[in-house]
Amino acid sequence: MTFGRPWALLLFALLPALIFISRGRLIHLSPLRRGLAIGLRIAIFGLLVLALADARRSQNADNLSVVFLVDQSDSVGLSGNEEAIAFIQAALQSPPPDDTAGVIAFGANALVEELPQIGLKLNDIASTPSAGYTNFADAIRLGMAIFPPDSPKRLILLSDGQNNLGDAKSAAQLAAAAGIELSTLALPRQSGPEVRLQSLRAPSALHEREGFDLTLNVESNTATSADVQLFADGQLIALENVNIQPGSNRFAFPLLAGAQGFSSWQARLVPQEDTLAQNNRLDAFSLIEGPLQVLVVAAKEIEARPLVDALSAAGLRPQLVSPRQLPASPLTLSQYAAVALVNAPAPLFSPAQLELLQAYVRDLGNGLVVIGGPESYGAGGYFQTPLEETLPVEMTLKDRERLPGMSMFMVIDKSGSMESSGTQGMGGLRKIELAKEAVYRAVDLLAPWDRVGVVSFDNAARWVVNPVAVVGAQRIKDQVGTLRASGGTDILAGLQAAADLMKGEVSRVKHIVLLTDGGANPAGIPELVDELAANDVSVSVVAIGDDAAPFLKELAERGNGRFHLARDASAIPQIFAQEAALATRAYIIEEEVTPKLSASSPILQGLTALPKLYGYIATSPKATAQTALVSDRDDPLLAQWQYGLGRSVAWTSDAWGRWAKDWAAWEGFARFWGQTVRWTIVEGASGRLEVQAAPDREKGVTRLSVEALDAQGKTLNNLDALGRLLAPGLAQEDVIFQQTAPGLYQAEIRPDETGAYLLRVQGRDKDGKLVSNGTRGFVVNYSPEYAGDIAEPGLMRDLAELGGGRALTTADAAEVFAHTLPPVSGSSPLWPLLLTLAALLLPVDVGLRRIIVGREELQKLWQKTRSYLPRRQSRAAAPPSSPASSSAGKLLSSVKKQRVSRRAGEKVGRGESEPVSRGVEEQGSRGESGQVNKGGVSSSVKPVSPPKKDEAEDRMSRLLKAKRRAGKATNDE
């Protein structure tokens, strides 16, 4: 026996005290019972101390435990998986009865398929680890963790040997140090014709319009042909069919560099014969130097033309595009030093584009300028969008008293077609859910005293939210959340319900928004809208998709409202916010405005005598924003701020003839816009950065190295270097660099995506001054899992040697459970048994001290037992009474009666009552029965009142006579 906590045995020193205390407290017991009680207490105490000391029974275990580590990565292939399962099934045919087996499936990570158990049967592998990498180390460590504690242990690694993640040899040595044997079985690799892109090379730095060669290296194990597709910034620029020979093939494609900024290059290979498609794509990038480019985005070209001319005159290179042409990738957008939006309503952008603009400024340190107009800011649906988060102004008015009271009713189509997906870009979000979000956003934009109502319709109309003040916004949202799509489409019913209750509204502004995605019978609808317009109720229509009825646009015109065609349903929330802002007629300020200087700004440097404006969009400045110009109402006209790593500027008037006609003719117009855009372009650091990325397979990370140099090429040391990493899917990550050598700073990341990554790095000295910054890129291409035969030669054999096992073949399945390992000295805990015994002895100890069993109790028990025996059996078993026994019974009865009589007389003399049972009196009268209870008293005794004097004397005389008869009978005998 061994002990896990031997120090607990010191508690046995308390035994003398336990015995001494027990003897004093059990003094009332007889010596025998006292001795037994003390012995039980000693036994219980000893059992508890042994349990606390973790008493264990030593034993040698030779029942083997085997865990199979099965490679499920893509390089193994179907044939390898089938061979692995067949080997395991063969090994499990007839293992020794007490041996256990478990299974772990692994790729980039390891998962438990079956815990070690007796009688394991395996038909297939159900676990699906990430198959893009092979990580032996994780599989070995997990296998070690699931072994039962007391048994010889053996790991069987089944793989093609293409380990590309983690340190497998260190894991094998760790297993051997823990006494676990590691054996290996080499599986066949993915077979068949294989063509892969080995490398894609482009110059890291280029000048605009510079010629260069994009070089492509292809590896193949077969002769075939393939189509080579080349992309620049996502656009197909070349397509060529090439012949591929076994071995290495090199192809060069002459190209011209594009405009300033980052250019991404991508090569795709489409072979005639191939097995793995994952290794047929590679990416590269180049940094093209040239004049600063500015991307101007405008819904109407005529509104942006004065700005484009002004930026060109300021020495910048503007490029004008529509909202739909805004680049979709961060690498392409990073070609531009800044982006300017000109009167661009939010519904014209997809949610992904708005998120990209936010990341472009916040994470990549670029600039954004938003120029107003009648369809911008709050009137453009910017409320609660990433665009509002990026700008230095809010879309709501803090001075709510300027907002007129409004009643806004929303008529929502809830027919069955609204259950369908609104857009793939939103992850398949249903139209009805987007409609709910639109209502939520409109409610948030309205003032507390505004009134809102929501009526839904399918085949009939139903009020979801009866007209109510917006002060209870959350309750309104909860009610809207109950909307479910079903039924047909009856637009007239929905509009009629809204029109009926709108008659009772007294707000200054009355507005109805109709949302529908289908057609309906127009009968009666135009007449109803005309009636609403005559009563100063405006009607706007939001039509989803191209299938919407053509008469809906006419309804908006008749209702003095606006018509919105939402081909992408994800724009619905922005449209409703836009409607809520426009309907109040408080956000668009059209009056003569004299700009007032509120704070100094580098944007206004050298500019005096600013011209008048004739309108703007009312907004509210954010707390940390710098407001340079304000209107006569103190509304922001020009606001700026630092947002993340970049900067943004809000100009709430326009840049053409409607509100800024005097500015367009002003001589300082070009300088103003040049300084505005240049302020958003973060420069001011003379140092330069060089970034390199290299994968570290053992750690499963990519190591980033940044070399910081000043303008003269000297290293910059002791910098606080921070970076913001932007993945191809816009996921962001902050990166902290540590200096590892003069001018060299390094960090490690775990990229989850393939493609081009952008890294914005800033280096500050000990005083916090920015001395080096820049945006650089690097590429993460396909996993080495798909890179062909790059496995370390002899790795499987080396792992078996390090793990104390051997390299197996498929013929060795029967030897997997061979008992060649030494038995394991183990122990089993005894505390459950010890505690159980202590718990069983405890009630015995209590009973020995509390329950007293004497001769009289035993006699009662015997009498009660006899009463349950059959009467016939009792008579048959009873022997005939002899004269002697009869006389003895009479004598005993007489003596007992005398005792009863004596006690009764004593009590009568004291004037006490005596509980007497009827049985006693009857026995006394019979006298010859010889069967009486102890003391002559029945077990059911009822107290009676004290007997009267005559009754007492009569009873005494009867008792005396009974005594004389008993004495006479004794004398006669």
JONOR-V714232 format. One record per residue. SS is DSSP state (@ for helix, = for strand, . for the rest). PSI is psi as a letter, one per 20 degrees, with the letter a starting at -180 (NA if undefined). Layout:
SS_PSI + SS_PSI
This chain:
._p + =_r + =_p + ._h + ._m + @_h + @_h + @_i + @_i + @_i + @_i + @_i + @_i + @_j + @_g + @_g + @_h + @_g + @_g + @_g + @_g + @_h + @_h + @_h + @_i + ._k + ._h + ._i + ._q + ._q + @_g + @_g + @_h + @_g + @_g + @_g + @_g + @_h + @_g + @_g + @_g + @_g + @_g + @_g + @_g + @_g + @_g + @_g + @_g + @_h + @_g + @_h + ._j + ._l + =_p + =_q + =_p + =_q + =_q + =_o + =_p + ._j + ._o + ._q + =_p + =_p + =_p + =_p + =_o + =_p + =_p + ._j + ._r + ._h + ._i + ._g + @_r + @_g + @_h + @_g + @_g + @_g + @_h + @_g + @_g + @_g + @_g + @_g + @_h + @_h + @_h + ._j + ._g + ._m + ._q + ._q + ._h + ._j + ._q + =_q + =_q + =_r + =_p + =_p + =_p + =_q + ._d + ._h + ._r + =_p + =_q + =_o + =_g + =_p + =_q + =_p + =_q + ._p + ._k + ._p + ._p + ._p + ._h + ._r + ._o + ._h + ._q + ._m + ._r + ._p + ._j + ._i + ._r + ._p + ._n + @_h + @_g + @_g + @_g + @_g + @_g + @_h + @_g + @_h + @_h + ._j + ._q + ._q + ._g + ._m + ._q + ._q + =_q + =_p + =_p + =_o + =_o + =_o + =_r + ._i + ._j + ._m + ._p + ._j + ._p + ._r + ._n + @_h + @_g + @_h + @_h + @_g + @_h + @_g + @_g + @_h + @_h + ._j + ._k + =_p + =_p + =_o + =_q + =_q + =_o + =_p + ._q + ._q + ._r + ._p + ._r + ._r + ._p + ._p + =_p + =_q + =_p + =_h + =_q + =_p + =_p + ._q + ._p + ._h + =_p + =_r + =_q + ._p + ._j + ._p + =_q + =_r + =_p + =_o + =_p + =_p + =_p + =_p + =_q + =_q + ._j + ._q + ._p + =_a + =_r + =_q + =_p + =_p + =_p + =_p + =_p + =_o + ._k + ._i + =_p + =_p + =_i + =_q + =_p + =_q + =_p + =_q + =_p + =_p + ._q + ._p + =_b + =_p + =_p + =_p + =_p + =_p + =_o + =_p + =_r + =_p + ._q + ._b + ._r + ._q + =_a + =_p + =_p + =_p + =_q + =_p + =_p + =_p + =_p + =_n + =_q + ._h + ._p + ._r + ._g + ._p + ._i + ._h + ._k + ._k + =_p + =_q + =_q + =_r + =_r + =_q + =_o + =_p + =_q + ._a + ._q + ._p + =_q + =_p + =_o + =_p + =_p + =_q + ._h + ._p + @_h + @_h + @_h + @_i + @_g + @_h + @_g + @_g + @_h + @_g + @_h + @_g + @_h + ._j + ._j + ._r + =_n + =_q + =_p + =_p + =_r + ._r + @_h + @_h + @_j + ._p + ._q + ._i + ._q + @_h + @_g + @_g + @_h + ._i + ._h + ._p + ._h + =_q + =_p + =_p + =_p + =_o + ._l + ._o + ._q + @_h + @_i + @_i + ._q + ._q + @_h + @_h + @_g + @_h + @_h + @_g + @_h + @_g + @_h + @_h + @_g + @_g + ._h + ._i + ._k + ._a + =_q + =_p + =_p + =_p + =_p + ._a + ._r + ._i + ._l + ._r + @_c + @_h + @_i + @_j + ._k + ._i + ._p + ._l + ._r + @_h + @_g + @_h + @_h + @_h + ._q + ._j + =_q + =_q + ._i + ._q + ._p + ._h + ._n + @_i + @_i + @_i + ._p + ._q + ._p + =_q + =_o + =_o + =_p + =_p + =_o + =_p + =_p + ._k + ._r + @_h + @_i + @_i + @_i + ._r + =_p + =_h + =_q + @_h + @_h + @_j + ._k + ._k + =_p + =_q + @_h + @_h + @_h + @_h + @_g + @_g + @_h + @_g + @_g + @_g + @_h + @_g + @_g + @_h + @_h + ._q + ._q + ._h + ._i + ._q + =_q + =_q + =_q + =_o + =_p + =_q + =_q + ._d + ._i + ._r + =_q + =_p + =_o + =_g + =_o + =_q + =_p + =_q + =_q + @_i + @_h + @_m + @_g + @_h + @_h + @_g + @_h + @_h + @_g + @_h + ._i + ._i + ._p + ._p + ._p + ._r + ._a + ._b + ._o + ._n + @_h + @_g + @_g + @_g + @_h + @_h + @_g + @_g + @_h + @_g + @_h + @_h + ._h + ._j + ._q + ._j + ._q + ._h + =_p + =_p + =_p + =_p + =_p + =_p + =_p + =_q + ._j + ._a + ._r + ._r + ._o + ._i + ._p + ._i + @_g + @_h + @_h + @_g + @_h + @_g + @_g + @_g + @_h + @_h + ._k + ._k + =_o + =_q + =_p + =_q + =_p + =_o + =_p + =_p + ._r + ._i + ._i + ._q + ._p + ._h + @_i + @_h + @_h + @_h + @_g + @_h + @_g + @_h + ._j + =_k + =_b + =_q + =_p + =_p + =_o + =_n + ._h + ._o + @_i + @_i + @_i + @_g + @_g + @_h + @_g + @_h + @_h + @_g + @_g + @_h + @_g + @_h + @_h + @_h + ._k + ._i + ._h + =_o + =_o + ._n + ._r + ._p + =_p + ._o + ._p + =_p + =_p + ._h + ._q + ._q + ._q + @_i + @_h + @_j + ._p + ._j + ._p + ._r + ._m + ._p + ._r + ._q + =_r + ._k + ._r + =_r + =_p + ._p + ._a + =_p + =_q + ._r + ._h + ._j + ._q + =_o + =_o + =_h + =_q + =_r + ._a + ._h + ._j + ._k + ._q + =_p + =_h + =_o + =_q + =_q + =_r + =_p + =_o + ._c + ._i + =_a + =_q + =_q + =_p + =_p + =_o + ._i + ._a + ._a + ._k + ._b + ._i + ._g + ._h + ._k + @_h + @_h + @_g + @_h + ._i + ._q + ._h + ._j + @_g + @_g + @_g + @_g + @_h + @_g + @_h + @_g + @_g + @_h + @_h + @_i + ._o + ._o + ._c + ._j + ._p + ._i + =_r + =_q + =_q + =_p + =_p + =_q + =_p + =_p + =_q + =_o + ._h + ._h + ._i + ._k + =_r + =_p + =_p + =_p + =_p + =_p + =_p + =_p + =_q + ._a + ._h + ._j + ._j + ._q + =_q + ._p + ._r + ._k + ._q + =_n + =_o + =_q + =_q + =_o + =_p + =_o + ._r + ._h + ._j + ._j + ._p + =_q + =_p + =_p + =_p + =_p + ._q + =_p + =_p + =_i + =_r + ._o + ._j + =_p + =_p + =_q + =_r + =_p + =_r + ._n + ._p + ._i + ._q + ._q + =_a + =_p + =_q + =_p + =_o + =_o + =_p + =_p + =_p + =_q + ._a + ._i + ._j + ._j + ._p + =_o + =_i + =_p + =_r + =_r + =_p + =_r + =_q + =_r + =_p + =_o + ._a + ._q + ._q + @_i + @_h + @_j + ._j + ._b + ._n + ._j + ._q + ._p + ._p + ._j + @_g + @_g + @_g + @_g + @_h + @_g + @_g + @_h + ._j + =_j + =_b + =_r + =_o + =_r + ._r + @_h + @_i + @_j + @_h + @_i + @_i + ._h + ._j + ._p + ._m + ._i + ._q + ._q + ._q + =_p + =_o + =_a + =_q + =_p + =_q + ._i + @_h + @_g + @_g + @_g + @_h + @_g + @_g + @_h + @_h + @_h + @_h + @_g + @_h + @_g + @_g + @_g + @_h + @_h + @_h + @_h + ._p + ._p + ._o + ._a + @_h + @_h + @_h + @_h + @_g + @_g + @_g + @_g + @_g + @_h + @_g + @_h + @_h + ._i + ._q + ._p + @_h + @_g + @_h + @_g + @_h + @_h + @_i + ._p + ._q + ._p + ._q + ._r + @_h + @_g + @_h + @_g + @_h + @_h + @_h + @_g + @_g + @_g + @_h + @_g + @_g + @_h + @_h + @_h + @_g + @_g + @_h + @_g + @_h + @_h + @_h + @_g + @_h + @_h + @_h + @_i + ._k + ._q + ._q + ._p + ._o + ._p + ._q + @_h + @_h + @_g + @_g + @_h + @_g + @_h + @_h + @_g + ._h + ._j + ._g + ._j + ._o + ._q + ._r + @_p + @_j + @_k + ._p + ._q + ._h + ._n + ._p + ._p + ._q + ._r + ._q + ._p + ._q + ._r + @_g + @_h + @_h + @_g + @_g + @_g + @_h + @_h + @_h + @_h + @_h + @_h + @_g + @_h + @_g + @_h + @_h + @_g + @_g + @_g + @_h + @_g + @_h + @_h + ._NA
